[in-house]
Amino acid sequence: MQVKPKYISLEPFLPWFQLPKPISWDKVFGRSSPLVLEIGFGRGEYLVRRALDEPYKNFVGIEIGWISIRKLLRSIGKHGIKNIKVIQADARVALEWVFAQKSLSMIYSLFPCPWPKRRHQKHRLFSRDFLRLVNSRLQMDGKLMVVTDHMAYCHWILAQSQGSGLAPELERIGPSFATKYEKKWTQLGQKEFFRLIFRKLEHIEVPERGEISLKTHRVRAFSPEKLTLRGHKDGAVVEFKEMLYDPLRQKTMIRALVVEGPLRQDFWVQVVKRGDQWIIGPAKGCSLVPTQGVQRVLDLVFEAISSQQA
Ligand SMILES: C[S@@+](CC[C@H](N)C(=O)[O-])C[C@H]1O[C@@H](n2cnc3c(N)ncnc32)[C@H](O)[C@@H]1O
């Protein structure tokens, strides 16, 4: 039996956390061209059409869902498209880390989740802070386009855009994008959608997040069986999830979750014996973005081991 490949090539997929940030898109695409970003591309129908129609532009698609990414990779492969790169991330994280200020000529999002219930509104993507972040990543003549089926979300975004340095224009339009969600609402009888186009009026400075150099720790004595780890909730939220100890290899593995705003990192810390010392550092094979929160995890492990000797 032959397993059918789920995607044709992984080449357009970028493991962004392993690349120097912010990413140099000219280098990634091998040319300097206007950079366009689609947030939450779903099945990627519109992204593929645009990339085919505008071959002189570089396109980046961001999604959180792997199934969507797999579908888009397959479609990119089938059409032999060279001007799309794909990132799996929360758009808030990607814009903070991966794109330099004033690097994008256009950002758009089609039918973003409207989170209609009041108690869920905190999940809405196009909040004031996010619009300010979008502003900083757009070039001076850059544009943001958001299309929604949901009038209340549209008005909420308009209210949020005050103080974002972006000037909105609202237009009611008929079905124009032929995406899964547009078709879904059209089939349910909706004939009119809300298109918001924001022009950048003034630049708002939101610096790119920078990586830090992680400091590993060394201790002379360590009793794994007596180790008690406690999480932390100040700035970064740290939780310790599990711990494994291999007495033969003198190696302890500690799984930690660190949440810094929209960035969630679930990774392992290792405590290994080297000579007469134990070294505390991120475990090999874990992909992580070196942040203050990751450093906090290493420091907490160090403090817990040091307190064993006290
Ligand atoms: C309602 S669907 C719309 C999909 C597609 N644009 C369409 O029109 O069919 C919203 C999409 O946004 C993605 N999404 C939601 N929040 C996101 C975020 N913070 N960053 C990136 N993608 C996100 C979801 O995974 C989902 O595929």
The ligand as a Gaussian input file, in Angstrom:
#p B3LYP/6-31G(d) Opt

LIG

0 1
 C      -13.480000      31.898000       9.717000
 S      -12.013000      31.230000       9.074000
 C      -11.846000      32.059000       7.492000
 C      -10.916000      31.304000       6.570000
 C      -10.741000      31.905000       5.167000
 N      -10.157000      33.224000       5.217000
 C      -12.062000      31.929000       4.430000
 O      -12.510000      33.034000       4.081000
 O      -12.597000      30.844000       4.179000
 C      -10.773000      32.038000      10.053000
 C       -9.373000      31.453000       9.873000
 O       -8.440000      32.234000      10.609000
 C       -7.546000      31.379000      11.293000
 N       -7.120000      32.124000      12.486000
 C       -7.872000      32.438000      13.572000
 N       -7.161000      33.160000      14.447000
 C       -5.927000      33.322000      13.900000
 C       -4.741000      33.965000      14.346000
 N       -4.691000      34.589000      15.525000
 N       -3.655000      33.921000      13.546000
 C       -3.691000      33.269000      12.344000
 N       -4.799000      32.638000      11.881000
 C       -5.890000      32.664000      12.644000
 C       -8.348000      30.138000      11.605000
 O       -7.520000      29.006000      11.787000
 C       -9.244000      30.021000      10.384000
 O       -8.667000      29.235000       9.361000

